[in-house]
Amino acid sequence: MAAAPRERSPFLGLLPLPERTAVTQALRTETVGGLVLLAAAVVALVWANTPWSDVYEQIRDFHFGVPAIGLDLSVQHWTADGLLTIFFLVAGIELKREFVVGELRTPATAALPVVAALCGMVVPAALYAATVMSGGGSLEGWAVPMATDIAFALAVLAVLSTHLPAALRAFLLTLAVVDDLGAILIIAIFFTSDLNLMALGGALAGLVVFYLLQRHRVRGWWWYVPLGITTWALMYNGGVHATVAGVAMGLILRTTRDKDETSTPAERTSHLLHPVSAGVAVPLFALFAAGVGVSAASLGEVFTQPEPLGVVLGLVVGKTLGIFAGTYLAARYTRARLNPDLAWADVFALAVLAGIGFTVALLIGELAFPDPSAAEHIKAAVLIGSLIAAGLAALLIKRRNGIYRRLYEEENRDDDHDGIPDIYQRTTGPVPANADE
C-alpha cells in the first residue's frame, strides 16, 4: 500500500509562540523608529527647500574629528559611517538570531524567504541595468534599488493603522534581514576604496579578540566598547566601509543562553541598542541624507535620465516582480501551501511594500555616485520610488484590511487573561508560562 502523501506545511500560517513573541518585540521598536525616520525625512526635505537651505548644507558639510588618525569627517559622513554602524550591528544580531533560532535556522524554513529575497535583489538590479543600458547611462548604481527599508515600511503600516497578521509582518522582517545581508556583502565587496592592509589586519585582530572575549564569557562594557570603536576606526582606515565592522560584531555576539543566564549577550546588546538605532542613528542619517532640492526640473530629470529612472523602476517594479515571483515559485517547489485564510494578493501587496528602499538605498547611492549632483538625482529617485511603492501598497493593503483585522483579532484573543493567546492553546494544548523564553 502506497504511503499517503506528506501534507505540505502552511506558508504564512500561525507562527510558533516563541517566534511570534520575538517578532512582535522587534517590530514594535522598528515601527516607532520608522515613524521617527519618516519625520526626519520630511524635516530634511522641507529644510532643504526653504530659504534656510544654506544652513542645512553648512551643518551637513561641517567637518570635525581627529585628523591624526584619519577621522576628520563631515556631519553627513559621521552619520553614514558612524551612526549607521549601530544600525548594522543590530542588523547583524537579528541576522544571527534568524540563523540560530528563527526562520532561517533550517533549510526547509529558510528556502522560501531566502529565494524571495534573492529574487527581490536580482530583479531590481537587472531592471536598473536594462534601463541605463538602453538609455546610455552608467551601471554604477545597480545596487541602489536592491534594499528594503523595514522601518519605513512599518511606519507606513502604522500610519495606515492596519492589522497585518504576525506571519505577514514576520515574512517582511525576514525579507529585510536577508536584504540587509545582501547589502552588507555588496558594500564590502564592491564599494571599497584603496585598501590599507595593515589597518585591515588590525581590524581583523580586533574582531578575533572580540570573538575570544565572547567565547570565554567575558562580561563588561568596558571591554567591548573601546574594542568596538577601535575595530570600527581600523576598518574605516582600511578602505572597507566601516559599517561592515558593526555587522561582524553583531554576528559574533552569542545568541544561545548558558544555564545561569536569563538573556544572551546578543539579546542584551539588541535590547540596549535597538532603540538607539531605530530612534537616533537611522533618523539622523536620514536627516542629513534625504535633504534634496525638489523642483519641477529636478523631478522631471528623475524620469528622463536613465540612472534615476532605473532606480525608480527597480524599486517599484523590480522589487514587486522579484519578490512575488520568487515567493510563488519557491512555494510551488518547496511544497509550501499558502495559508487558506490569505491569498496571493496579500503576498503581492507585501512585495509592493518591500519596494520602499530608503536607508540602505540612500547609503549605497552615496557610495555609487561620489559626485554630489549625480547623488542628488539618485536620492530624489529613491525618495520618489519609495513614495510610489508606499502609496500603491497602502491601496492594496487597505483593500484587504477587513480580512487582516479578523485574523489579527483571532490570533490576539486572550479570553482567560493568562498572557497566552487562546489560539495557541486551542491548537497545541496548554502552553507553559515560559514558552517565550
C-alpha positions in Angstrom: 0.0 0.0 0.0 1.4 3.3 -1.0 2.2 5.8 1.7 -0.1 8.8 2.0 1.5 12.0 0.5 3.0 14.2 3.2 0.9 17.3 3.9 2.5 20.5 2.8 3.3 23.0 5.6 1.3 26.2 5.5 3.0 29.3 4.3 2.2 32.5 6.2 0.3 30.4 8.8 0.3 30.7 12.6 3.8 31.4 13.9 5.2 29.4 16.8 4.7 31.3 20.0 8.4 32.0 20.8 8.9 33.2 17.2 5.8 35.4 17.4 6.9 36.9 20.7 10.4 37.7 19.3 8.9 39.2 16.1 6.4 41.3 18.0 9.1 42.8 20.2 11.4 43.6 17.3 8.7 45.1 15.2 7.4 47.3 18.0 10.7 49.1 18.2 11.1 49.2 14.4 7.6 50.7 14.0 8.3 53.6 16.5 11.7 54.1 14.9 10.1 54.1 11.4 7.7 57.0 12.4 10.7 59.0 13.7 12.6 58.1 10.4 9.6 59.3 8.4 9.5 62.6 10.4 13.3 63.1 9.9 13.0 62.6 6.2 10.1 65.1 6.0 12.1 67.7 8.0 15.2 67.1 5.7 13.1 67.7 2.6 11.4 70.7 3.9 14.6 72.2 5.3 16.5 71.7 2.1 13.8 73.5 0.1 13.4 76.6 2.2 15.4 79.9 2.2 17.5 78.3 5.1 18.8 75.5 2.9 22.3 77.0 3.0 22.2 76.5 6.8 21.3 72.8 6.2 24.2 72.4 3.8 26.7 74.1 6.2 25.7 71.8 9.1 25.7 68.7 6.8 29.2 69.5 5.4 30.8 70.7 8.7 33.9 68.7 9.4 35.2 67.5 12.8 37.1 64.6 14.3 40.7 63.6 14.8 42.7 64.1 11.6 45.8 62.4 13.0 44.1 59.0 12.9 42.2 59.7 9.6 38.9 60.5 11.2 38.2 64.1 10.0 34.7 63.6 8.6 31.7 65.8 7.8 28.5 65.5 9.8 26.9 63.6 6.9 29.8 61.1 6.8 29.7 60.7 10.6 26.1 59.7 10.4 26.7 57.4 7.4 29.9 55.7 8.5 29.5 56.1 12.3 25.9 56.1 13.4 24.8 53.6 10.8 27.3 51.2 12.2 24.9 50.8 15.2 22.1 50.1 12.7 24.2 47.4 11.0 25.3 46.0 14.4 21.7 45.4 15.3 21.1 44.0 11.8 23.9 41.6 12.4 22.4 40.4 15.7 19.0 40.0 14.0 20.5 38.0 11.2 22.3 35.7 13.6 19.1 35.2 15.6 17.3 34.3 12.4 20.0 31.7 11.6 20.1 30.2 15.1 16.5 30.2 16.3 14.5 32.0 13.6 13.0 31.3 10.1 16.5 30.7 8.6 17.6 28.0 11.1 16.7 25.1 8.8 16.9 24.8 5.0 13.2 23.9 4.8 12.1 27.1 6.5 14.8 29.3 5.1 14.4 28.3 1.4 11.2 30.3 0.7 12.2 33.7 2.3 15.8 33.4 1.0 14.7 32.7 -2.6 12.1 35.5 -2.4 14.7 38.0 -1.0 17.3 37.0 -3.6 14.9 37.4 -6.4 13.9 40.7 -4.8 17.5 41.9 -5.1 18.4 40.4 -8.5 15.4 41.6 -10.5 15.7 45.3 -9.4 19.4 45.2 -10.2 18.7 43.7 -13.7 15.9 46.1 -14.4 18.2 49.0 -13.5 20.9 47.7 -15.7 18.5 47.2 -18.6 17.1 50.8 -18.2 20.5 52.5 -18.1 22.0 50.4 -20.9 19.1 51.3 -23.2 19.5 55.0 -22.3 23.3 55.1 -22.4 23.7 55.6 -18.7 26.1 54.4 -16.0 25.8 51.0 -14.4 27.4 52.3 -11.2 24.1 52.4 -9.3 22.9 48.9 -10.0 22.8 48.1 -6.3 20.7 51.1 -5.2 17.2 49.6 -5.7 18.0 46.3 -4.1 17.4 47.1 -0.4 14.1 47.1 1.6 13.8 49.6 4.5 11.8 47.6 7.1 11.5 50.6 9.4 10.0 52.8 6.7 7.7 50.0 5.6 6.4 49.5 9.2 5.9 53.2 9.5 3.6 53.1 6.5 1.7 50.3 8.1 1.5 52.3 11.4 0.2 55.4 9.6 -2.4 53.2 7.8 -3.5 51.6 11.2 -3.5 48.2 9.6 -4.0 44.9 11.4 -1.5 42.9 9.3 -1.2 39.3 10.8 2.0 38.4 12.6 3.0 35.9 9.9 2.9 38.6 7.1 5.0 41.0 9.3 7.4 38.2 10.1 7.8 37.4 6.4 8.5 41.1 5.7 11.1 41.2 8.5 12.8 38.1 7.2 13.0 39.5 3.7 14.5 42.7 5.1 17.1 40.7 7.2 18.2 38.8 4.1 18.2 42.1 2.1 20.5 43.6 4.8 22.9 40.7 4.4 23.0 41.2 0.6 23.6 44.9 1.1 26.4 44.3 3.6 28.1 41.9 1.1 27.7 44.4 -1.7 29.1 47.3 0.3 32.0 45.2 1.5 32.9 43.7 -2.0 32.0 46.5 -4.5 32.3 49.7 -2.6 35.8 49.6 -1.1 38.4 52.3 -1.6 42.2 51.7 -1.7 42.8 49.0 0.8 45.2 49.6 3.7 46.2 46.0 4.6 47.8 47.0 7.9 44.7 48.7 9.1 42.5 45.9 7.9 44.8 43.4 9.7 44.3 45.4 12.8 40.5 45.4 12.4 40.6 41.6 11.8 42.7 41.2 15.0 40.1 43.3 16.9 37.3 41.0 15.7 39.3 37.9 16.8 39.7 39.4 20.3 36.0 40.2 20.3 35.3 36.6 19.5 37.6 35.3 22.2 36.0 37.5 24.8 32.6 36.1 23.8 34.0 32.6 23.8 35.4 32.9 27.3 32.2 34.6 28.6 33.9 37.9 29.5 31.4 40.5 30.6 31.6 44.2 31.0 31.0 47.1 28.5 34.5 48.5 29.3 36.0 45.6 27.3 33.7 45.8 24.3 33.0 49.5 23.7 36.7 50.6 23.4 37.4 47.4 21.3 34.4 48.0 19.1 35.3 51.7 18.4 39.0 50.7 17.7 37.9 48.0 15.3 35.5 50.4 13.6 38.2 53.1 13.1 40.7 50.5 11.7 38.0 49.2 9.3 37.3 52.7 8.1 41.0 53.4 7.6 41.4 50.1 5.9 39.3 51.1 3.0 36.3 48.9 3.7 33.1 50.7 4.6 33.1 51.0 8.4 29.5 49.6 8.8 30.9 46.2 8.0 32.6 46.2 11.4 29.2 46.6 13.0 27.7 43.6 11.1 30.7 41.5 12.0 30.4 42.2 15.7 26.7 41.5 15.6 27.3 38.1 14.0 30.0 37.3 16.7 27.8 38.1 19.7 26.5 34.9 21.3 22.8 34.1 20.8 22.5 30.9 22.9 21.9 31.1 26.6 24.0 29.4 29.3 22.3 27.6 32.1 22.7 30.5 34.5 21.7 33.2 32.0 18.3 34.9 31.6 19.4 36.6 28.4 22.2 36.2 25.9 24.9 38.9 25.1 23.1 39.4 21.7 19.7 39.9 23.4 21.1 42.4 25.9 23.0 44.3 23.3 20.0 44.4 21.0 17.7 45.5 23.8 20.1 48.3 24.6 21.0 49.5 21.1 17.8 48.7 19.1 16.1 51.9 20.3 19.2 53.9 19.7 19.5 52.5 16.2 15.8 53.0 15.3 15.2 56.2 17.2 18.5 58.1 16.8 21.1 56.6 14.4 18.8 56.0 11.3 16.7 59.2 11.7 19.9 61.3 11.9 21.3 59.6 8.9 18.0 60.3 7.1 18.1 64.0 8.2 21.4 64.6 6.5 20.9 62.2 3.5 17.4 63.0 2.4 17.7 66.7 2.1 17.5 67.2 -1.7 16.3 70.1 -3.6 12.9 69.5 -5.2 11.7 71.4 -8.3 9.8 70.7 -11.4 13.0 70.5 -13.4 14.7 68.1 -10.9 11.6 65.9 -10.7 11.5 65.8 -14.5 15.1 64.6 -14.6 14.3 61.7 -12.3 12.0 60.3 -15.1 14.2 61.4 -18.1 17.7 60.4 -17.0 18.5 56.7 -17.2 20.1 56.3 -13.8 17.4 57.8 -11.5 14.7 56.2 -13.8 16.4 52.9 -13.3 16.2 53.3 -9.5 12.5 54.2 -9.6 11.7 51.2 -11.8 13.9 48.9 -9.8 12.1 49.8 -6.5 8.6 49.9 -7.8 8.5 47.3 -10.5 11.6 45.2 -9.9 11.1 44.6 -6.2 7.4 43.7 -6.7 8.1 41.3 -9.6 11.2 39.8 -8.0 9.7 39.1 -4.5 6.3 37.9 -5.8 7.7 35.6 -8.5 10.4 34.3 -6.2 7.8 33.6 -3.4 5.4 31.9 -5.8 8.0 29.7 -7.4 9.7 28.8 -4.1 6.3 27.9 -2.6 5.5 25.7 -5.6 8.7 23.8 -5.5 9.1 23.5 -1.7 5.6 22.1 -1.2 4.6 25.1 0.9 0.8 25.5 0.9 -0.4 29.1 1.3 -2.4 29.8 4.5 -6.1 29.3 3.4 -7.1 32.5 5.2 -4.9 34.5 2.9 -4.5 34.9 -0.9 -1.6 35.5 -3.2 -2.9 39.1 -3.4 -1.6 39.5 0.1 1.9 38.4 -0.9 1.7 40.8 -3.9 0.8 43.7 -1.6 3.8 42.8 0.7 6.1 42.6 -2.4 4.9 46.2 -3.4 5.6 47.4 0.2 9.1 45.9 0.0 9.8 48.5 -2.7 10.3 51.1 0.0 14.1 51.3 -0.1 15.3 54.2 2.0 18.2 54.0 4.4 20.4 51.4 2.8 19.4 52.6 -0.7 20.5 56.2 0.1 23.7 54.9 1.6 24.6 52.8 -1.5 23.6 55.7 -3.7 26.1 58.0 -1.9 28.8 55.3 -2.4 28.0 54.6 -6.0 27.8 58.3 -7.0 30.5 60.3 -5.3 29.7 63.4 -7.5 27.2 65.5 -5.4 25.0 66.5 -8.4 24.6 62.9 -9.5 24.0 61.7 -6.0 21.2 64.3 -5.6 19.3 62.8 -8.6 19.7 59.3 -7.2 18.5 60.4 -3.7 15.5 62.0 -5.3 14.8 58.8 -7.3 15.0 56.7 -4.0 12.5 59.1 -2.3 10.1 59.1 -5.3 10.3 55.4 -5.8 9.8 54.7 -2.1 6.8 57.1 -2.1 5.2 55.4 -5.1 5.7 52.0 -3.6 4.2 53.1 -0.3 1.2 54.6 -2.0 0.5 51.5 -4.1 1.0 49.2 -1.1 -1.4 51.4 1.0 -4.1 50.9 -1.6 -3.6 47.2 -1.8 -3.4 46.6 2.0 -6.3 48.8 2.9 -8.4 46.8 0.4 -7.8 43.7 2.4 -7.7 45.2 5.9 -11.1 43.7 6.9 -9.6 40.2 6.5 -6.4 41.2 8.3 -8.4 42.6 11.2 -10.3 39.4 11.7 -7.1 37.3 11.6 -5.3 39.8 13.9 -8.1 39.7 16.5 -8.3 35.9 16.4 -4.6 35.4 16.9 -4.5 38.0 19.8 -7.7 37.0 21.7 -6.9 36.1 25.3 -10.3 35.4 27.0 -8.8 33.7 30.0 -6.3 36.5 30.5 -3.3 34.2 31.1 -1.0 36.2 28.8 -1.0 33.5 26.1 -3.3 33.9 23.0 -6.1 31.4 23.1 -5.4 30.2 19.5 -2.2 28.6 20.8 -4.0 26.7 23.5 -6.7 25.5 21.1 -4.1 24.2 18.5 -1.4 22.9 20.8 -2.9 22.5 24.2 -1.8 24.4 27.3 1.4 26.4 26.7 3.9 26.8 29.5 4.3 30.2 31.0 7.9 30.3 29.9 7.1 29.4 26.3 8.5 32.6 25.0 11.9 32.2 26.6 
